[in-house]
């Protein structure tokens, strides 16, 4: 990315402290605070499930090697799912899955 993007020298007069002040001003906006809180809290209910799934499988006699293999095989599906969700969000309303899941 650094090799492909060329910056204009017109804005080089801004100091880093000025840029951080602007960023802080943007982050203080109520909508940005709500978005940050939502993104931080949206994954909380699923984190317990992700952690407990492997423990439940161990309790039921599932071998550790098989659990490790499942987790290794899950990674490509997570990556592909993220790519497909990004492509879908470009053409559709990106907030729609959350609104449907919220109801």
C-alpha positions in Angstrom: 0.0 0.0 0.0 2.8 2.4 0.8 4.3 1.8 -2.7 1.0 2.4 -4.5 -0.3 5.5 -2.7 1.4 8.8 -3.3 0.6 11.7 -0.9 0.3 15.3 -1.8 2.8 17.6 -0.1 0.2 20.3 0.2 -1.0 19.0 3.6 2.5 18.3 5.0 2.4 21.6 7.0 0.1 19.9 9.6 2.0 18.6 12.6 1.2 15.3 14.1 -0.3 17.0 17.2 -2.7 18.8 15.0 -3.8 15.6 13.3 -4.3 13.9 16.7 -6.3 16.8 18.0 -8.6 16.5 14.9 -8.9 12.7 15.5 -9.7 13.3 19.1 -12.4 15.8 18.1 -13.9 13.2 15.8 -13.8 10.5 18.4 -15.7 12.7 20.9 -18.7 12.9 18.6 -21.7 11.0 20.0 -22.2 8.8 17.0 -18.6 7.7 17.1 -18.8 6.9 20.8 -21.9 4.8 20.1 -20.2 3.0 17.2 -17.1 2.2 19.3 -19.3 0.9 22.1 -21.4 -1.2 19.7 -18.3 -2.7 18.0 -16.7 -3.5 21.4 -19.8 -5.0 22.9 -21.2 -6.8 19.8 -18.8 -9.8 20.1 -19.1 -10.3 23.9 -22.0 -12.8 23.8 -20.2 -15.0 21.2 -16.8 -15.0 23.0 -18.1 -17.2 25.8 -19.5 -19.7 23.3 -16.3 -19.8 21.3 -14.3 -20.5 24.5 -16.6 -23.1 25.9 -17.1 -25.1 22.7 -13.7 -26.7 22.8 -14.1 -27.5 26.6 -17.5 -29.2 25.9 -16.0 -31.2 23.2 -13.2 -32.4 25.5 -15.8 -33.3 28.1 -17.6 -35.5 25.6 -14.4 -37.4 24.8 -13.4 -35.6 21.6 -9.6 -35.9 21.1 -7.4 -32.8 21.4 -5.8 -33.4 18.0 -9.2 -33.3 16.3 -10.1 -30.1 18.1 -6.9 -28.6 16.9 -7.6 -29.7 13.3 -11.1 -28.2 13.4 -9.6 -24.9 14.5 -7.0 -25.0 11.8 -9.6 -25.7 9.1 -11.9 -23.0 10.5 -9.5 -20.2 9.7 -9.9 -20.3 5.9 -13.7 -20.3 6.3 -13.4 -17.3 8.6 -11.3 -15.4 6.0 -13.6 -16.3 3.1 -16.7 -15.4 5.2 -15.1 -12.0 5.9 -14.4 -11.4 2.3 -17.9 -12.4 1.2 -19.5 -10.2 3.9 -17.4 -7.2 2.7 -18.4 -7.7 -0.9 -22.1 -8.0 0.2 -21.9 -4.9 2.3 -20.6 -2.9 -0.7 -23.8 -3.5 -2.6 -26.4 -3.8 0.2 -27.2 -2.1 3.4 -24.3 -3.1 5.7 -26.3 -2.6 8.9 -29.1 -4.9 7.8 -27.8 -8.2 9.3 -27.5 -6.5 12.7 -31.0 -5.1 12.5 -32.4 -8.5 11.5 -30.5 -10.3 14.2 -31.5 -7.7 16.8 -35.2 -8.3 16.3 
